[in-house]
Amino acid sequence: MITLKELAIRSNVSIATVSNILNGKSNVSKETRERVMQIIKETGYKPNYMARGLRASSTKTIGLIVDDITEFSTPKIIDGIMSELEKKGYRTILENLRFYTKWEHGEEKIRQYKQDLNSAIQEFQAIKTDGIIYVAGHAHNISDIPEALDLPLTVCYAFTEREDTPFIMIDDTDAAFKMTEHLIKNGSKKIGVITGKKENIHTQKRLEGYKKALQANGIAFDEKIIKEGDWEQNSGYENCAKLLKESPELSAIFCFNDMMAAGAYIYLNEKGI
């Protein structure tokens, strides 16, 4: 592979001039810039970002640690992050922990997860990325980040109790409040709910938003029209059947995710509703 020095010799300019052109500086004539860029094109020269970063104390590189790249909305979150970083001139290196597909459940899975997470962080520290973004597969407490971390880390789609680590979460409570209020303002007063698993933070926050909307509109909360699902289509089907059997006067059903809503639609379609 051609080096920066060899590129400068072929272009009959100094190394500093080639570096200025690569970094987009304007103190180079148009003719010189075009000649150097043509030789770069012909030789296929690629800058050594890591070496450049070590000299400049910045690699313009961000490390992405991902719970599992196959999980739910993770691909679109990654695409959005990379799109924004590209606009700002940053490159990305991705470490996929494959948390949901790689290991079995239980203590061994947690032990292996911690080991792989630490290895990914150490690798990004070694190559001196400018920071790390941790993309979770679902909302959970990221509690295994090493204490002695000498580069910035942000958690995405999850949370952490560490005060020195910022995190970004969707506002489940506000979203559920708006969803419920939308139904109320369109005439629904008896709104059944199919939740996710009760221990899940999304379930807890969305149920909180639902209750707040009822209270804000003077509607009493009724535990009997709340059914616990498991985020899967079949639980939407079964719980929709239970809700309508026990409370046929329901005017709406609020499902806590699309898969359960699909199950509810199938049941309603079968019954001609």
Salt bridges, closest charged atoms under 4 A:
ASP67 OD2 - HIS140 NE2 2.92
GLU84 OE2 - LYS87 NZ 2.95
GLU108 OE2 - ARG111 NH2 2.75
ASP116 OD2 - LYS102 NZ 2.88
ASP144 OD1 - LYS114 NZ 3.75
ASP164 OD2 - ARG162 NH2 2.89
ASP172 OD2 - HIS202 ND1 2.90
ASP172 OD1 - ARG206 NE 2.57
ASP174 OD2 - LYS178 NZ 3.02
GLU208 OE2 - LYS212 NZ 3.36
ASP222 OD2 - LYS190 NZ 3.21
ASP222 OD1 - LYS224 NZ 3.35
GLU246 OE1 - LYS227 NZ 2.71
GLU249 OE2 - LYS190 NZ 3.94
